[in-house]
Amino acid sequence: MAEIHVTEGEPLDIALRRFKRKVQQEDIIKDVKRHSYYMKPGEKRRLKQALARKRLRKRKRMHRR
Protein backbone atom coordinates (compact mmCIF):
# COMPACT_ATOMS: atom_id res chain seq x y z
CA MET A 1 0.00 0.00 0.00
CA ALA A 2 1.42 3.34 -1.03
CA GLU A 3 1.66 5.81 1.78
CA ILE A 4 3.13 9.29 1.96
CA HIS A 5 3.40 11.74 4.81
CA VAL A 6 2.40 15.31 4.07
CA THR A 7 4.61 17.77 5.86
CA GLU A 8 3.19 20.92 7.36
CA GLY A 9 2.95 23.69 4.81
CA GLU A 10 3.42 21.32 1.83
CA PRO A 11 1.02 22.12 -1.01
CA LEU A 12 -1.54 19.42 -1.72
CA ASP A 13 -0.72 19.22 -5.43
CA ILE A 14 2.92 18.37 -4.68
CA ALA A 15 1.87 15.71 -2.16
CA LEU A 16 -0.56 14.27 -4.71
CA ARG A 17 2.23 14.18 -7.33
CA ARG A 18 4.49 12.29 -4.88
CA PHE A 19 1.66 9.85 -4.13
CA LYS A 20 1.00 9.19 -7.83
CA ARG A 21 4.71 8.60 -8.43
CA LYS A 22 4.88 6.14 -5.53
CA VAL A 23 1.80 4.27 -6.78
CA GLN A 24 3.35 4.05 -10.24
CA GLN A 25 6.66 2.79 -8.88
CA GLU A 26 4.95 0.05 -6.86
CA ASP A 27 2.89 -1.10 -9.90
CA ILE A 28 -0.33 -0.91 -7.89
CA ILE A 29 -2.43 0.15 -10.90
CA LYS A 30 -1.14 -2.73 -13.02
CA ASP A 31 -1.88 -5.19 -10.22
CA VAL A 32 -5.43 -3.86 -9.76
CA LYS A 33 -6.14 -4.14 -13.49
CA ARG A 34 -4.75 -7.67 -13.57
CA HIS A 35 -6.97 -8.79 -10.67
CA SER A 36 -10.09 -6.93 -11.79
CA TYR A 37 -11.50 -10.03 -13.51
CA TYR A 38 -10.69 -13.71 -13.84
CA MET A 39 -8.79 -14.82 -16.90
CA LYS A 40 -8.74 -18.48 -17.90
CA PRO A 41 -5.30 -20.11 -18.15
CA GLY A 42 -5.71 -20.54 -21.91
CA GLU A 43 -6.56 -16.87 -22.31
CA LYS A 44 -3.50 -15.90 -20.28
CA ARG A 45 -1.31 -18.07 -22.50
CA ARG A 46 -2.75 -16.61 -25.71
CA LEU A 47 -2.34 -13.07 -24.41
CA LYS A 48 1.25 -13.76 -23.37
CA GLN A 49 2.05 -15.22 -26.80
CA ALA A 50 0.41 -12.27 -28.55
CA LEU A 51 2.45 -9.80 -26.50
CA ALA A 52 5.63 -11.73 -27.29
CA ARG A 53 4.84 -11.57 -31.03
CA LYS A 54 4.15 -7.85 -30.73
CA ARG A 55 7.50 -7.25 -28.97
CA LEU A 56 9.30 -9.31 -31.62
CA ARG A 57 7.72 -7.29 -34.46
CA LYS A 58 8.68 -4.08 -32.70
CA ARG A 59 12.30 -5.22 -32.29
CA LYS A 60 12.51 -6.18 -35.96
CA ARG A 61 11.10 -2.80 -36.95
CA MET A 62 13.64 -0.98 -34.77
CA HIS A 63 16.59 -2.94 -36.21
CA ARG A 64 15.65 -2.07 -39.80
CA ARG A 65 16.30 1.60 -39.22
Summary of the structure (lengths in Angstrom):
residues: 65
radius of gyration: 18.9
end to end distance: 42.5
largest distance: 53.9
contacts: 107
relative contact order: 0.08
helix: 69%
strand: 0%
